[in-house]
Amino acid sequence: ILSGNITRMKFLGKAFLMASIISAAAAFLSPKSWASYILGTRAPLCTVWGRQGPAFCNVSHMEGFLKRVDECNIPLEEGKETPLPFFVAGVQVGQIHQEHVKRLKQFPDAFTVKDGVDVKLNEKLDTFDLRTKAFDTVNRKLAEEGVITGWREEPYAVSAEFGTPPLATTERASAGLYGIMSYGVHINGYVEGADGTLRMWVARRSASKPTWPGCLDQVVAGGQPHGVQPGDNVLKECMEEANIPRELAQAALPTGVVAYQCQRPGGRTSREIIFTYDLKLPEGFVPENNDGEVDEFMLWPLDKVAESIASDGGEWKPNCCLVAIDFMIRHGFITPEQPGYMRLLHGLRAGVSAAIN
Amino acid sequence: ILSGNITRMKFLGKAFLMASIISAAAAFLSPKSWASYILGTRAPLCTVWGRQGPAFCNVSHMEGFLKRVDECNIPLEEGKETPLPFFVAGVQVGQIHQEHVKRLKQFPDAFTVKDGVDVKLNEKLDTFDLRTKAFDTVNRKLAEEGVITGWREEPYAVSAEFGTPPLATTERASAGLYGIMSYGVHINGYVEGADGTLRMWVARRSASKPTWPGCLDQVVAGGQPHGVQPGDNVLKECMEEANIPRELAQAALPTGVVAYQCQRPGGRTSREIIFTYDLKLPEGFVPENNDGEVDEFMLWPLDKVAESIASDGGEWKPNCCLVAIDFMIRHGFITPEQPGYMRLLHGLRAGVSAAIN
């Protein structure tokens, strides 16, 4: 693998026009050609400006980054029937696959199904409480039948869009079945050295977690339950997951979102908006887990984070890769000169438009 | 106007659940109701976490920010004929409005027009040089006729997407007529005080500039000519526009893009990708203009920048507002708790997908 030290970069004194032509040509290379860069049999393609001066254009990283983005944006299988739009109180809040549409027909008090057209929460359910109760009744039945698994007792808001009054809540574990938008907060915890180099705290998820056990993760991350502000959720999760006291956690800066839509096995649609935060931690601080959800914390140079994400998607919880890549873009470690930059930016926020009604 | 000091924030010790409900409700308020916040007749809506602790949710700012985004994303006039897709070498690179389609029919050596379907650069023009020459010949005729104005002698790349080998170049002033993607670099020049507060250098464009004379702008910004890397362009523009020496300018970090599509009078389509950079400048440094394009530089507290953008779009060059708003999002001054946050994020990058073929 091309050594990718992106914090200490060397200068290649090449003409920029030449670099531009070579870099441009690289975008047309076949996957086979990419492989030769990854195997280190070709020199880096171009000189680019990056954090703290000129940097290598690490093409092997870009290829891996784009793969990670694709793994979170999985489209509908070819030939598979399009899921039906799902409406609550006249507003589309999600989408439901055919196998679940059939199931929901068993509950006519809760759902009105117009075959091939749409699914509506019964319009007679005209208050927040009635709707929430209907979701709850159906969800518990589907959990008994084993259709909904991994019950969390965590109510997720069902809304037209984030920040609008929720029309109802539904159990977090049911979000994929209804294809409703899920929200979460992920915190990039990093340390800045005296020389400006950055290191990032990486968490290894507990081997006993129901989802992505043993995988790498941000220092702190969590779902966004109904009735809690994202910034307050950050404070809570910082304490639970990494023993970061409120005084430190309050410095976490919201920096935007990462957003994707993914068709999963079993007719589930993950639509996720992750509110990203940057939290600069002091040099001596060491995170400790309080809720049993993390097995270890590691402080990695940023190039090790990049290398690990680019070379092995399997070690990471997929959406955490996107959050770390977004961090590297915002902090100048991935530059416009690298072929694929626009594709990467697009993939990191491909789900944003779906969040707006 | 609600005093919007977003660098020194006060804490409102309100329950977060309450804040969440109130904040949510705000999103449903009519424009009339928004006005009462702007006029200061209502209290701020909610407590949110922002840079350096809790902050007011400055709803009046959000309304203005969303307006600025809309001003750069103007859709096709209702009832107006859809522009035809424009192909070069089999790749769609732009779009051309009906009035120009008619004009281009005069140049059958250069353009092949299929009425109601598409416009193609003549496929016989099968090299970069032939295509570039054809664009040049036609553009000069159209400039003589007054259809193309503000000729710059700046070749813009005509490409499938950024970083791929250009199929041709065309004069910058013709980009809107063909609806090809334009690229630029904008640099947020800022100063960080010892207490962490940020100030931003704001430029007032020269009164004699052909576009947006006298308007506010980033400290440095420029178009992205063919054959120059964005990072190298940043160094060049930093010297020309603000006398920022190479040693300082090299610290400019690429942080992503702002992207929009705008239908303008005269059948022109602006499709723009702006590569954004953050450049932290030392406390005593004062920019000076070298090329006559800037009349003055001002170092403003960030809340003054926000206030100015939110309250008066007219004072700013429109796309510069988007770059400054993006800075405020990435640096934690605009938070997910503020109603409209997702809409704002969407609008800042609404043109990204158009940049990918």
Interface residues (C-beta under 8 A of the other chain):
Chain A: F16 L17 A19 S20 I21 S23 A24 A25 A27 F28 C46 V48 W49 G50 R51 Q52 G53 P54 S159 E161 F162 G163 T164 P165 P166 G227 V228 Q229 P230 G231 D232 V234 L235 Q250 A251 A252 L253 P254 T255 G256 V257 I273 F275 D278 I329 R330 H331 G332 I334 T335 P336 E337 Q338 P339 G340 Y341 M342 R343 L345 H346 R349 V352 S353 A355 I356
Chain B: F16 L17 A19 S20 I21 S23 A24 A25 A26 A27 F28 C46 V48 W49 G50 R51 Q52 G53 P54 S159 E161 F162 G163 T164 P165 P166 G227 V228 Q229 P230 G231 D232 V234 L235 Q250 A251 A252 L253 P254 T255 G256 V257 I273 F275 D278 I329 R330 H331 G332 I334 T335 P336 E337 Q338 P339 G340 Y341 M342 R343 L345 H346 R349 V352 S353 A355 I356
